[in-house]
């Protein structure tokens, strides 16, 4: 079965939707962030949990990563191998642009909704999560523009489907993805 690649800005619902899809399809879900966390662990960071990226240590790793493009190149090489093998749901900021294979989904959410989701997930204040989301948006845009010369927030050309997530539950988003995936792959 073809891999499903889910992209979108931080806290757009990528990981939650990927887990639902993986469960329904009885396949594994993995994220580009998971691979980067493996690499962070290899470098001595304490990279555990979904909210690690939003910690001081996670932001420090992002800063270190900015200075060394080998981090992302290695993570992307590992991720592309998994996508090409199929039978996986992948969340990634860049895979849709750098990998030819896969059913590609963009999840689109407003800054306010994404910050609210992050605040609820991390039990954090909305004004604080708003700042964190903005930082992550800017950092990711800068990293991938420099690394691959792609505008990950504005170039939607690689995607098979774009879903606005602000008013949809994760299970509803998963339904939409599966419906379109099945049509494309005549499952």
RAJOGI-V913973 format. One record per residue. D_FIRST is the distance of its C-alpha to the first C-alpha in Angstrom with 1 decimal. Layout:
BEGIN
d_first:D_FIRST
d_first:D_FIRST
END
This chain:
BEGIN
d_first:0.0
d_first:3.8
d_first:6.5
d_first:9.2
d_first:12.6
d_first:15.7
d_first:19.1
d_first:22.6
d_first:26.0
d_first:27.0
d_first:27.1
d_first:25.2
d_first:23.1
d_first:20.0
d_first:19.9
d_first:20.8
d_first:18.2
d_first:15.5
d_first:16.8
d_first:16.8
d_first:13.2
d_first:12.2
d_first:14.6
d_first:13.6
d_first:9.9
d_first:11.3
d_first:9.7
d_first:12.0
d_first:13.6
d_first:15.6
d_first:17.9
d_first:19.8
d_first:22.8
d_first:21.7
d_first:21.7
d_first:25.0
d_first:26.4
d_first:25.7
d_first:27.6
d_first:30.3
d_first:30.8
d_first:31.2
d_first:34.0
d_first:35.7
d_first:34.6
d_first:34.2
d_first:30.8
d_first:29.8
d_first:28.7
d_first:27.0
d_first:30.3
d_first:31.2
d_first:30.7
d_first:33.4
d_first:36.0
d_first:38.6
d_first:37.0
d_first:33.6
d_first:35.4
d_first:37.3
d_first:34.1
d_first:33.0
d_first:36.4
d_first:36.1
d_first:32.7
d_first:34.2
d_first:36.6
d_first:34.2
d_first:31.3
d_first:30.1
d_first:28.7
d_first:26.1
d_first:25.5
d_first:24.7
d_first:22.5
d_first:20.6
d_first:20.2
d_first:18.8
d_first:16.4
d_first:15.2
d_first:14.5
d_first:12.2
d_first:10.4
d_first:10.2
d_first:8.8
d_first:5.6
d_first:5.1
d_first:8.2
d_first:10.5
d_first:13.2
d_first:16.7
d_first:18.6
d_first:21.6
d_first:20.9
d_first:17.3
d_first:17.0
d_first:20.0
d_first:19.5
d_first:15.9
d_first:14.9
d_first:11.2
d_first:9.5
d_first:10.3
d_first:13.8
d_first:16.0
d_first:19.7
d_first:21.6
d_first:25.3
d_first:28.2
d_first:31.9
d_first:33.7
d_first:35.6
d_first:32.7
d_first:30.7
d_first:34.0
d_first:34.5
d_first:31.1
d_first:31.7
d_first:35.2
d_first:34.1
d_first:31.5
d_first:34.0
d_first:37.1
d_first:38.6
d_first:41.1
d_first:39.6
d_first:41.9
d_first:40.7
d_first:37.0
d_first:37.7
d_first:39.2
d_first:36.3
d_first:33.7
d_first:35.8
d_first:36.1
d_first:32.4
d_first:31.8
d_first:34.4
d_first:33.4
d_first:29.7
d_first:30.8
d_first:33.3
d_first:31.1
d_first:28.4
d_first:31.0
d_first:32.8
d_first:29.9
d_first:27.8
d_first:30.2
d_first:27.8
d_first:28.9
d_first:26.1
d_first:27.9
d_first:28.8
d_first:26.5
d_first:23.7
d_first:22.9
d_first:19.3
d_first:18.1
d_first:16.3
d_first:18.0
d_first:21.0
d_first:22.1
d_first:25.6
d_first:25.6
d_first:29.3
d_first:29.9
d_first:26.5
d_first:25.6
d_first:22.3
d_first:21.1
d_first:22.0
d_first:20.1
d_first:16.9
d_first:17.6
d_first:18.0
d_first:14.7
d_first:12.7
d_first:14.9
d_first:14.3
d_first:10.5
d_first:10.6
d_first:13.3
d_first:11.6
d_first:8.5
d_first:10.9
d_first:9.2
END
